[in-house]
Amino acid sequence: MLEDKRENLESARQRRLLDDLVSHLSHEDPNIYYMPTSGIAALLYEAIKSNTVPDLNQEKQELLKRMSLRDIEVMLSLH
């Protein structure tokens, strides 16, 4: 039961971080709004894996690096 709560908290944190990253990317390139979810997820995945995401401390980087491309797509589509 405690493990489930921890996973839910981790998922919520990942979701907030992804939302922040999408917001950051959309300020840099307004055309992201028109991209399919899979395209946005691919951009985020590559940025996370290559450590080119601005303003991420070590803890946040580790939290996001645990996510697969499919995980990111699913989280974005649930929004």
PyMOL Python script that loads the backbone (N, CA, C, O; Angstrom):
from pymol import cmd

cmd.read_pdbstr("""\
ATOM      1  N   MET A   1       0.824  -1.194   0.000  1.00  0.00           N
ATOM      2  CA  MET A   1       0.000   0.000   0.000  1.00  0.00           C
ATOM      3  C   MET A   1       0.866   1.254   0.000  1.00  0.00           C
ATOM      4  O   MET A   1       0.582   2.205  -0.729  1.00  0.00           O
ATOM      5  N   LEU A   2       1.901   1.261   0.799  1.00  0.00           N
ATOM      6  CA  LEU A   2       2.805   2.402   0.831  1.00  0.00           C
ATOM      7  C   LEU A   2       3.534   2.542  -0.501  1.00  0.00           C
ATOM      8  O   LEU A   2       3.793   3.657  -0.953  1.00  0.00           O
ATOM      9  N   GLU A   3       3.860   1.429  -1.123  1.00  0.00           N
ATOM     10  CA  GLU A   3       4.522   1.435  -2.429  1.00  0.00           C
ATOM     11  C   GLU A   3       3.620   2.062  -3.488  1.00  0.00           C
ATOM     12  O   GLU A   3       4.099   2.797  -4.350  1.00  0.00           O
ATOM     13  N   ASP A   4       2.325   1.780  -3.431  1.00  0.00           N
ATOM     14  CA  ASP A   4       1.375   2.367  -4.383  1.00  0.00           C
ATOM     15  C   ASP A   4       1.319   3.884  -4.242  1.00  0.00           C
ATOM     16  O   ASP A   4       1.286   4.606  -5.239  1.00  0.00           O
ATOM     17  N   LYS A   5       1.308   4.360  -3.010  1.00  0.00           N
ATOM     18  CA  LYS A   5       1.272   5.804  -2.777  1.00  0.00           C
ATOM     19  C   LYS A   5       2.539   6.463  -3.294  1.00  0.00           C
ATOM     20  O   LYS A   5       2.491   7.558  -3.855  1.00  0.00           O
ATOM     21  N   ARG A   6       3.674   5.796  -3.106  1.00  0.00           N
ATOM     22  CA  ARG A   6       4.941   6.327  -3.585  1.00  0.00           C
ATOM     23  C   ARG A   6       4.940   6.414  -5.108  1.00  0.00           C
ATOM     24  O   ARG A   6       5.399   7.407  -5.673  1.00  0.00           O
ATOM     25  N   GLU A   7       4.430   5.386  -5.773  1.00  0.00           N
ATOM     26  CA  GLU A   7       4.353   5.384  -7.233  1.00  0.00           C
ATOM     27  C   GLU A   7       3.418   6.473  -7.739  1.00  0.00           C
ATOM     28  O   GLU A   7       3.705   7.121  -8.746  1.00  0.00           O
ATOM     29  N   ASN A   8       2.304   6.677  -7.049  1.00  0.00           N
ATOM     30  CA  ASN A   8       1.371   7.734  -7.440  1.00  0.00           C
ATOM     31  C   ASN A   8       2.009   9.113  -7.298  1.00  0.00           C
ATOM     32  O   ASN A   8       1.818   9.982  -8.149  1.00  0.00           O
ATOM     33  N   LEU A   9       2.757   9.307  -6.236  1.00  0.00           N
ATOM     34  CA  LEU A   9       3.438  10.574  -6.016  1.00  0.00           C
ATOM     35  C   LEU A   9       4.497  10.793  -7.092  1.00  0.00           C
ATOM     36  O   LEU A   9       4.636  11.895  -7.623  1.00  0.00           O
ATOM     37  N   GLU A  10       5.230   9.752  -7.403  1.00  0.00           N
ATOM     38  CA  GLU A  10       6.256   9.846  -8.442  1.00  0.00           C
ATOM     39  C   GLU A  10       5.623  10.162  -9.792  1.00  0.00           C
ATOM     40  O   GLU A  10       6.149  10.990 -10.536  1.00  0.00           O
ATOM     41  N   SER A  11       4.529   9.535 -10.114  1.00  0.00           N
ATOM     42  CA  SER A  11       3.830   9.797 -11.376  1.00  0.00           C
ATOM     43  C   SER A  11       3.329  11.237 -11.443  1.00  0.00           C
ATOM     44  O   SER A  11       3.408  11.880 -12.490  1.00  0.00           O
ATOM     45  N   ALA A  12       2.822  11.732 -10.339  1.00  0.00           N
ATOM     46  CA  ALA A  12       2.342  13.111 -10.303  1.00  0.00           C
ATOM     47  C   ALA A  12       3.494  14.090 -10.510  1.00  0.00           C
ATOM     48  O   ALA A  12       3.336  15.094 -11.205  1.00  0.00           O
ATOM     49  N   ARG A  13       4.636  13.809  -9.919  1.00  0.00           N
ATOM     50  CA  ARG A  13       5.809  14.672 -10.103  1.00  0.00           C
ATOM     51  C   ARG A  13       6.298  14.613 -11.547  1.00  0.00           C
ATOM     52  O   ARG A  13       6.657  15.636 -12.130  1.00  0.00           O
ATOM     53  N   GLN A  14       6.308  13.420 -12.116  1.00  0.00           N
ATOM     54  CA  GLN A  14       6.721  13.285 -13.511  1.00  0.00           C
ATOM     55  C   GLN A  14       5.775  14.069 -14.415  1.00  0.00           C
ATOM     56  O   GLN A  14       6.211  14.739 -15.350  1.00  0.00           O
ATOM     57  N   ARG A  15       4.508  13.983 -14.136  1.00  0.00           N
ATOM     58  CA  ARG A  15       3.501  14.683 -14.929  1.00  0.00           C
ATOM     59  C   ARG A  15       3.722  16.198 -14.892  1.00  0.00           C
ATOM     60  O   ARG A  15       3.667  16.864 -15.926  1.00  0.00           O
ATOM     61  N   ARG A  16       3.972  16.736 -13.693  1.00  0.00           N
ATOM     62  CA  ARG A  16       4.219  18.175 -13.549  1.00  0.00           C
ATOM     63  C   ARG A  16       5.476  18.588 -14.307  1.00  0.00           C
ATOM     64  O   ARG A  16       5.494  19.623 -14.973  1.00  0.00           O
ATOM     65  N   LEU A  17       6.517  17.783 -14.204  1.00  0.00           N
ATOM     66  CA  LEU A  17       7.756  18.091 -14.915  1.00  0.00           C
ATOM     67  C   LEU A  17       7.544  18.074 -16.429  1.00  0.00           C
ATOM     68  O   LEU A  17       8.044  18.949 -17.137  1.00  0.00           O
ATOM     69  N   LEU A  18       6.808  17.087 -16.923  1.00  0.00           N
ATOM     70  CA  LEU A  18       6.531  17.027 -18.356  1.00  0.00           C
ATOM     71  C   LEU A  18       5.710  18.229 -18.806  1.00  0.00           C
ATOM     72  O   LEU A  18       5.975  18.797 -19.865  1.00  0.00           O
ATOM     73  N   ASP A  19       4.724  18.619 -18.017  1.00  0.00           N
ATOM     74  CA  ASP A  19       3.928  19.803 -18.346  1.00  0.00           C
ATOM     75  C   ASP A  19       4.807  21.050 -18.429  1.00  0.00           C
ATOM     76  O   ASP A  19       4.646  21.874 -19.330  1.00  0.00           O
ATOM     77  N   ASP A  20       5.729  21.181 -17.488  1.00  0.00           N
ATOM     78  CA  ASP A  20       6.649  22.320 -17.497  1.00  0.00           C
ATOM     79  C   ASP A  20       7.541  22.301 -18.735  1.00  0.00           C
ATOM     80  O   ASP A  20       7.799  23.343 -19.338  1.00  0.00           O
ATOM     81  N   LEU A  21       8.006  21.119 -19.106  1.00  0.00           N
ATOM     82  CA  LEU A  21       8.866  21.006 -20.284  1.00  0.00           C
ATOM     83  C   LEU A  21       8.106  21.330 -21.565  1.00  0.00           C
ATOM     84  O   LEU A  21       8.639  21.999 -22.450  1.00  0.00           O
ATOM     85  N   VAL A  22       6.877  20.865 -21.669  1.00  0.00           N
ATOM     86  CA  VAL A  22       6.057  21.179 -22.842  1.00  0.00           C
ATOM     87  C   VAL A  22       5.817  22.681 -22.915  1.00  0.00           C
ATOM     88  O   VAL A  22       5.883  23.272 -23.992  1.00  0.00           O
ATOM     89  N   SER A  23       5.543  23.286 -21.790  1.00  0.00           N
ATOM     90  CA  SER A  23       5.337  24.731 -21.746  1.00  0.00           C
ATOM     91  C   SER A  23       6.599  25.472 -22.199  1.00  0.00           C
ATOM     92  O   SER A  23       6.526  26.425 -22.974  1.00  0.00           O
ATOM     93  N   HIS A  24       7.736  25.028 -21.712  1.00  0.00           N
ATOM     94  CA  HIS A  24       9.011  25.638 -22.097  1.00  0.00           C
ATOM     95  C   HIS A  24       9.243  25.497 -23.605  1.00  0.00           C
ATOM     96  O   HIS A  24       9.623  26.460 -24.271  1.00  0.00           O
ATOM     97  N   LEU A  25       9.015  24.303 -24.133  1.00  0.00           N
ATOM     98  CA  LEU A  25       9.204  24.074 -25.560  1.00  0.00           C
ATOM     99  C   LEU A  25       8.238  24.901 -26.403  1.00  0.00           C
ATOM    100  O   LEU A  25       8.609  25.405 -27.463  1.00  0.00           O
ATOM    101  N   SER A  26       7.010  25.039 -25.935  1.00  0.00           N
ATOM    102  CA  SER A  26       6.024  25.793 -26.716  1.00  0.00           C
ATOM    103  C   SER A  26       6.329  27.287 -26.725  1.00  0.00           C
ATOM    104  O   SER A  26       5.935  27.993 -27.653  1.00  0.00           O
ATOM    105  N   HIS A  27       7.024  27.773 -25.704  1.00  0.00           N
ATOM    106  CA  HIS A  27       7.450  29.179 -25.717  1.00  0.00           C
ATOM    107  C   HIS A  27       8.573  29.369 -26.733  1.00  0.00           C
ATOM    108  O   HIS A  27       8.666  30.417 -27.372  1.00  0.00           O
ATOM    109  N   GLU A  28       9.423  28.357 -26.879  1.00  0.00           N
ATOM    110  CA  GLU A  28      10.509  28.433 -27.854  1.00  0.00           C
ATOM    111  C   GLU A  28      10.003  28.249 -29.282  1.00  0.00           C
ATOM    112  O   GLU A  28      10.507  28.889 -30.205  1.00  0.00           O
ATOM    113  N   ASP A  29       9.009  27.378 -29.470  1.00  0.00           N
ATOM    114  CA  ASP A  29       8.481  27.076 -30.794  1.00  0.00           C
ATOM    115  C   ASP A  29       6.964  26.907 -30.708  1.00  0.00           C
ATOM    116  O   ASP A  29       6.483  25.846 -30.309  1.00  0.00           O
ATOM    117  N   PRO A  30       6.206  27.942 -31.077  1.00  0.00           N
ATOM    118  CA  PRO A  30       4.742  27.875 -30.984  1.00  0.00           C
ATOM    119  C   PRO A  30       4.116  26.778 -31.851  1.00  0.00           C
ATOM    120  O   PRO A  30       2.969  26.399 -31.614  1.00  0.00           O
ATOM    121  N   ASN A  31       4.836  26.264 -32.840  1.00  0.00           N
ATOM    122  CA  ASN A  31       4.289  25.219 -33.708  1.00  0.00           C
ATOM    123  C   ASN A  31       4.131  23.886 -32.993  1.00  0.00           C
ATOM    124  O   ASN A  31       3.485  22.976 -33.513  1.00  0.00           O
ATOM    125  N   ILE A  32       4.706  23.763 -31.824  1.00  0.00           N
ATOM    126  CA  ILE A  32       4.564  22.522 -31.051  1.00  0.00           C
ATOM    127  C   ILE A  32       3.096  22.249 -30.740  1.00  0.00           C
ATOM    128  O   ILE A  32       2.687  21.095 -30.611  1.00  0.00           O
ATOM    129  N   TYR A  33       2.321  23.297 -30.621  1.00  0.00           N
ATOM    130  CA  TYR A  33       0.889  23.149 -30.354  1.00  0.00           C
ATOM    131  C   TYR A  33       0.213  22.274 -31.411  1.00  0.00           C
ATOM    132  O   TYR A  33      -0.738  21.554 -31.108  1.00  0.00           O
ATOM    133  N   TYR A  34       0.699  22.337 -32.632  1.00  0.00           N
ATOM    134  CA  TYR A  34       0.078  21.622 -33.743  1.00  0.00           C
ATOM    135  C   TYR A  34       0.691  20.245 -33.989  1.00  0.00           C
ATOM    136  O   TYR A  34       0.219  19.512 -34.859  1.00  0.00           O
ATOM    137  N   MET A  35       1.711  19.888 -33.255  1.00  0.00           N
ATOM    138  CA  MET A  35       2.370  18.594 -33.427  1.00  0.00           C
ATOM    139  C   MET A  35       1.548  17.485 -32.783  1.00  0.00           C
ATOM    140  O   MET A  35       0.828  17.724 -31.814  1.00  0.00           O
ATOM    141  N   PRO A  36       1.654  16.276 -33.318  1.00  0.00           N
ATOM    142  CA  PRO A  36       0.991  15.152 -32.658  1.00  0.00           C
ATOM    143  C   PRO A  36       1.684  14.825 -31.336  1.00  0.00           C
ATOM    144  O   PRO A  36       2.855  15.149 -31.135  1.00  0.00           O
ATOM    145  N   THR A  37       0.958  14.196 -30.464  1.00  0.00           N
ATOM    146  CA  THR A  37       1.489  13.827 -29.152  1.00  0.00           C
ATOM    147  C   THR A  37       2.765  13.006 -29.271  1.00  0.00           C
ATOM    148  O   THR A  37       3.706  13.192 -28.500  1.00  0.00           O
ATOM    149  N   SER A  38       2.790  12.106 -30.230  1.00  0.00           N
ATOM    150  CA  SER A  38       3.975  11.262 -30.391  1.00  0.00           C
ATOM    151  C   SER A  38       5.201  12.091 -30.759  1.00  0.00           C
ATOM    152  O   SER A  38       6.309  11.775 -30.325  1.00  0.00           O
ATOM    153  N   GLY A  39       5.024  13.133 -31.543  1.00  0.00           N
ATOM    154  CA  GLY A  39       6.130  14.017 -31.911  1.00  0.00           C
ATOM    155  C   GLY A  39       6.650  14.810 -30.722  1.00  0.00           C
ATOM    156  O   GLY A  39       7.858  14.958 -30.535  1.00  0.00           O
ATOM    157  N   ILE A  40       5.734  15.309 -29.933  1.00  0.00           N
ATOM    158  CA  ILE A  40       6.125  16.052 -28.731  1.00  0.00           C
ATOM    159  C   ILE A  40       6.837  15.128 -27.755  1.00  0.00           C
ATOM    160  O   ILE A  40       7.852  15.497 -27.165  1.00  0.00           O
ATOM    161  N   ALA A  41       6.299  13.928 -27.590  1.00  0.00           N
ATOM    162  CA  ALA A  41       6.918  12.952 -26.692  1.00  0.00           C
ATOM    163  C   ALA A  41       8.333  12.622 -27.149  1.00  0.00           C
ATOM    164  O   ALA A  41       9.236  12.489 -26.324  1.00  0.00           O
ATOM    165  N   ALA A  42       8.533  12.489 -28.462  1.00  0.00           N
ATOM    166  CA  ALA A  42       9.867  12.192 -28.991  1.00  0.00           C
ATOM    167  C   ALA A  42      10.835  13.338 -28.704  1.00  0.00           C
ATOM    168  O   ALA A  42      11.989  13.102 -28.347  1.00  0.00           O
ATOM    169  N   LEU A  43      10.367  14.580 -28.861  1.00  0.00           N
ATOM    170  CA  LEU A  43      11.215  15.735 -28.536  1.00  0.00           C
ATOM    171  C   LEU A  43      11.615  15.727 -27.060  1.00  0.00           C
ATOM    172  O   LEU A  43      12.780  15.929 -26.718  1.00  0.00           O
ATOM    173  N   LEU A  44      10.633  15.493 -26.200  1.00  0.00           N
ATOM    174  CA  LEU A  44      10.908  15.458 -24.766  1.00  0.00           C
ATOM    175  C   LEU A  44      11.860  14.317 -24.412  1.00  0.00           C
ATOM    176  O   LEU A  44      12.797  14.499 -23.636  1.00  0.00           O
ATOM    177  N   TYR A  45      11.617  13.161 -24.976  1.00  0.00           N
ATOM    178  CA  TYR A  45      12.441  11.990 -24.689  1.00  0.00           C
ATOM    179  C   TYR A  45      13.904  12.252 -25.067  1.00  0.00           C
ATOM    180  O   TYR A  45      14.814  11.950 -24.295  1.00  0.00           O
ATOM    181  N   GLU A  46      14.119  12.809 -26.244  1.00  0.00           N
ATOM    182  CA  GLU A  46      15.488  13.101 -26.698  1.00  0.00           C
ATOM    183  C   GLU A  46      16.143  14.169 -25.820  1.00  0.00           C
ATOM    184  O   GLU A  46      17.325  14.065 -25.492  1.00  0.00           O
ATOM    185  N   ALA A  47      15.385  15.185 -25.442  1.00  0.00           N
ATOM    186  CA  ALA A  47      15.935  16.235 -24.580  1.00  0.00           C
ATOM    187  C   ALA A  47      16.312  15.680 -23.209  1.00  0.00           C
ATOM    188  O   ALA A  47      17.341  16.055 -22.648  1.00  0.00           O
ATOM    189  N   ILE A  48      15.495  14.801 -22.677  1.00  0.00           N
ATOM    190  CA  ILE A  48      15.763  14.196 -21.372  1.00  0.00           C
ATOM    191  C   ILE A  48      16.995  13.294 -21.451  1.00  0.00           C
ATOM    192  O   ILE A  48      17.875  13.365 -20.592  1.00  0.00           O
ATOM    193  N   LYS A  49      17.056  12.462 -22.463  1.00  0.00           N
ATOM    194  CA  LYS A  49      18.170  11.519 -22.597  1.00  0.00           C
ATOM    195  C   LYS A  49      19.495  12.215 -22.874  1.00  0.00           C
ATOM    196  O   LYS A  49      20.548  11.721 -22.469  1.00  0.00           O
ATOM    197  N   SER A  50      19.459  13.350 -23.556  1.00  0.00           N
ATOM    198  CA  SER A  50      20.694  14.058 -23.889  1.00  0.00           C
ATOM    199  C   SER A  50      21.047  15.151 -22.882  1.00  0.00           C
ATOM    200  O   SER A  50      22.004  15.898 -23.081  1.00  0.00           O
ATOM    201  N   ASN A  51      20.276  15.242 -21.806  1.00  0.00           N
ATOM    202  CA  ASN A  51      20.518  16.236 -20.746  1.00  0.00           C
ATOM    203  C   ASN A  51      20.510  17.671 -21.258  1.00  0.00           C
ATOM    204  O   ASN A  51      21.287  18.497 -20.779  1.00  0.00           O
ATOM    205  N   THR A  52      19.653  17.981 -22.216  1.00  0.00           N
ATOM    206  CA  THR A  52      19.565  19.347 -22.733  1.00  0.00           C
ATOM    207  C   THR A  52      18.355  20.094 -22.191  1.00  0.00           C
ATOM    208  O   THR A  52      17.971  21.135 -22.723  1.00  0.00           O
ATOM    209  N   VAL A  53      17.769  19.572 -21.152  1.00  0.00           N
ATOM    210  CA  VAL A  53      16.607  20.218 -20.548  1.00  0.00           C
ATOM    211  C   VAL A  53      17.107  21.261 -19.541  1.00  0.00           C
ATOM    212  O   VAL A  53      17.847  20.928 -18.615  1.00  0.00           O
ATOM    213  N   PRO A  54      16.701  22.518 -19.725  1.00  0.00           N
ATOM    214  CA  PRO A  54      17.172  23.560 -18.808  1.00  0.00           C
ATOM    215  C   PRO A  54      16.520  23.462 -17.426  1.00  0.00           C
ATOM    216  O   PRO A  54      15.393  22.987 -17.289  1.00  0.00           O
ATOM    217  N   ASP A  55      17.230  23.907 -16.439  1.00  0.00           N
ATOM    218  CA  ASP A  55      16.717  24.049 -15.068  1.00  0.00           C
ATOM    219  C   ASP A  55      16.268  22.742 -14.422  1.00  0.00           C
ATOM    220  O   ASP A  55      15.307  22.736 -13.653  1.00  0.00           O
ATOM    221  N   LEU A  56      16.941  21.646 -14.718  1.00  0.00           N
ATOM    222  CA  LEU A  56      16.617  20.388 -14.060  1.00  0.00           C
ATOM    223  C   LEU A  56      17.766  19.987 -13.147  1.00  0.00           C
ATOM    224  O   LEU A  56      18.905  19.824 -13.585  1.00  0.00           O
ATOM    225  N   ASN A  57      17.444  19.834 -11.882  1.00  0.00           N
ATOM    226  CA  ASN A  57      18.471  19.351 -10.968  1.00  0.00           C
ATOM    227  C   ASN A  57      18.607  17.835 -11.114  1.00  0.00           C
ATOM    228  O   ASN A  57      17.853  17.202 -11.853  1.00  0.00           O
ATOM    229  N   GLN A  58      19.562  17.275 -10.412  1.00  0.00           N
ATOM    230  CA  GLN A  58      19.864  15.848 -10.526  1.00  0.00           C
ATOM    231  C   GLN A  58      18.654  14.971 -10.203  1.00  0.00           C
ATOM    232  O   GLN A  58      18.391  13.989 -10.897  1.00  0.00           O
ATOM    233  N   GLU A  59      17.928  15.325  -9.158  1.00  0.00           N
ATOM    234  CA  GLU A  59      16.763  14.533  -8.744  1.00  0.00           C
ATOM    235  C   GLU A  59      15.685  14.502  -9.838  1.00  0.00           C
ATOM    236  O   GLU A  59      15.126  13.447 -10.136  1.00  0.00           O
ATOM    237  N   LYS A  60      15.407  15.653 -10.422  1.00  0.00           N
ATOM    238  CA  LYS A  60      14.398  15.721 -11.480  1.00  0.00           C
ATOM    239  C   LYS A  60      14.854  14.976 -12.726  1.00  0.00           C
ATOM    240  O   LYS A  60      14.054  14.312 -13.385  1.00  0.00           O
ATOM    241  N   GLN A  61      16.141  15.085 -13.051  1.00  0.00           N
ATOM    242  CA  GLN A  61      16.666  14.361 -14.207  1.00  0.00           C
ATOM    243  C   GLN A  61      16.500  12.861 -14.020  1.00  0.00           C
ATOM    244  O   GLN A  61      16.077  12.162 -14.941  1.00  0.00           O
ATOM    245  N   GLU A  62      16.829  12.365 -12.841  1.00  0.00           N
ATOM    246  CA  GLU A  62      16.704  10.929 -12.570  1.00  0.00           C
ATOM    247  C   GLU A  62      15.247  10.479 -12.641  1.00  0.00           C
ATOM    248  O   GLU A  62      14.950   9.393 -13.139  1.00  0.00           O
ATOM    249  N   LEU A  63      14.356  11.304 -12.149  1.00  0.00           N
ATOM    250  CA  LEU A  63      12.932  10.977 -12.182  1.00  0.00           C
ATOM    251  C   LEU A  63      12.433  10.847 -13.624  1.00  0.00           C
ATOM    252  O   LEU A  63      11.667   9.937 -13.940  1.00  0.00           O
ATOM    253  N   LEU A  64      12.865  11.752 -14.487  1.00  0.00           N
ATOM    254  CA  LEU A  64      12.425  11.721 -15.877  1.00  0.00           C
ATOM    255  C   LEU A  64      13.146  10.657 -16.695  1.00  0.00           C
ATOM    256  O   LEU A  64      12.565  10.091 -17.621  1.00  0.00           O
ATOM    257  N   LYS A  65      14.396  10.381 -16.368  1.00  0.00           N
ATOM    258  CA  LYS A  65      15.153   9.389 -17.131  1.00  0.00           C
ATOM    259  C   LYS A  65      14.601   7.977 -16.960  1.00  0.00           C
ATOM    260  O   LYS A  65      14.881   7.102 -17.780  1.00  0.00           O
ATOM    261  N   ARG A  66      13.837   7.750 -15.929  1.00  0.00           N
ATOM    262  CA  ARG A  66      13.212   6.433 -15.730  1.00  0.00           C
ATOM    263  C   ARG A  66      12.082   6.173 -16.715  1.00  0.00           C
ATOM    264  O   ARG A  66      11.617   5.041 -16.852  1.00  0.00           O
ATOM    265  N   MET A  67      11.645   7.220 -17.398  1.00  0.00           N
ATOM    266  CA  MET A  67      10.489   7.103 -18.287  1.00  0.00           C
ATOM    267  C   MET A  67      10.925   6.679 -19.688  1.00  0.00           C
ATOM    268  O   MET A  67      11.939   7.141 -20.210  1.00  0.00           O
ATOM    269  N   SER A  68      10.136   5.795 -20.275  1.00  0.00           N
ATOM    270  CA  SER A  68      10.361   5.405 -21.666  1.00  0.00           C
ATOM    271  C   SER A  68       9.614   6.390 -22.566  1.00  0.00           C
ATOM    272  O   SER A  68       8.829   7.215 -22.098  1.00  0.00           O
ATOM    273  N   LEU A  69       9.875   6.282 -23.847  1.00  0.00           N
ATOM    274  CA  LEU A  69       9.155   7.115 -24.808  1.00  0.00           C
ATOM    275  C   LEU A  69       7.656   6.856 -24.704  1.00  0.00           C
ATOM    276  O   LEU A  69       6.851   7.787 -24.748  1.00  0.00           O
ATOM    277  N   ARG A  70       7.296   5.614 -24.568  1.00  0.00           N
ATOM    278  CA  ARG A  70       5.868   5.250 -24.448  1.00  0.00           C
ATOM    279  C   ARG A  70       5.255   5.832 -23.172  1.00  0.00           C
ATOM    280  O   ARG A  70       4.114   6.293 -23.196  1.00  0.00           O
ATOM    281  N   ASP A  71       5.988   5.816 -22.070  1.00  0.00           N
ATOM    282  CA  ASP A  71       5.504   6.406 -20.817  1.00  0.00           C
ATOM    283  C   ASP A  71       5.174   7.886 -21.017  1.00  0.00           C
ATOM    284  O   ASP A  71       4.142   8.373 -20.555  1.00  0.00           O
ATOM    285  N   ILE A  72       6.063   8.587 -21.709  1.00  0.00           N
ATOM    286  CA  ILE A  72       5.862  10.014 -21.944  1.00  0.00           C
ATOM    287  C   ILE A  72       4.637  10.230 -22.827  1.00  0.00           C
ATOM    288  O   ILE A  72       3.819  11.110 -22.555  1.00  0.00           O
ATOM    289  N   GLU A  73       4.512   9.435 -23.875  1.00  0.00           N
ATOM    290  CA  GLU A  73       3.339   9.552 -24.764  1.00  0.00           C
ATOM    291  C   GLU A  73       2.046   9.359 -23.984  1.00  0.00           C
ATOM    292  O   GLU A  73       1.100  10.129 -24.147  1.00  0.00           O
ATOM    293  N   VAL A  74       2.002   8.347 -23.150  1.00  0.00           N
ATOM    294  CA  VAL A  74       0.791   8.061 -22.382  1.00  0.00           C
ATOM    295  C   VAL A  74       0.475   9.208 -21.436  1.00  0.00           C
ATOM    296  O   VAL A  74      -0.675   9.636 -21.346  1.00  0.00           O
ATOM    297  N   MET A  75       1.472   9.707 -20.735  1.00  0.00           N
ATOM    298  CA  MET A  75       1.215  10.811 -19.793  1.00  0.00           C
ATOM    299  C   MET A  75       0.727  12.056 -20.522  1.00  0.00           C
ATOM    300  O   MET A  75      -0.172  12.744 -20.039  1.00  0.00           O
ATOM    301  N   LEU A  76       1.306  12.349 -21.669  1.00  0.00           N
ATOM    302  CA  LEU A  76       0.865  13.520 -22.439  1.00  0.00           C
ATOM    303  C   LEU A  76      -0.560  13.347 -22.970  1.00  0.00           C
ATOM    304  O   LEU A  76      -1.329  14.306 -23.026  1.00  0.00           O
ATOM    305  N   SER A  77      -0.895  12.139 -23.351  1.00  0.00           N
ATOM    306  CA  SER A  77      -2.229  11.912 -23.907  1.00  0.00           C
ATOM    307  C   SER A  77      -3.324  11.940 -22.848  1.00  0.00           C
ATOM    308  O   SER A  77      -4.495  12.132 -23.174  1.00  0.00           O
ATOM    309  N   LEU A  78      -2.962  11.753 -21.603  1.00  0.00           N
ATOM    310  CA  LEU A  78      -3.953  11.773 -20.523  1.00  0.00           C
ATOM    311  C   LEU A  78      -4.316  13.192 -20.093  1.00  0.00           C
ATOM    312  O   LEU A  78      -5.223  13.381 -19.284  1.00  0.00           O
ATOM    313  N   HIS A  79      -3.637  14.154 -20.611  1.00  0.00           N
ATOM    314  CA  HIS A  79      -3.867  15.543 -20.209  1.00  0.00           C
ATOM    315  C   HIS A  79      -5.121  16.089 -20.836  1.00  0.00           C
ATOM    316  O   HIS A  79      -5.471  17.247 -20.608  1.00  0.00           O
TER     317      HIS A  79
END
""", "prot")
cmd.dss("prot")
cmd.show_as("cartoon", "prot")
cmd.util.cbc("prot")
cmd.orient("prot")
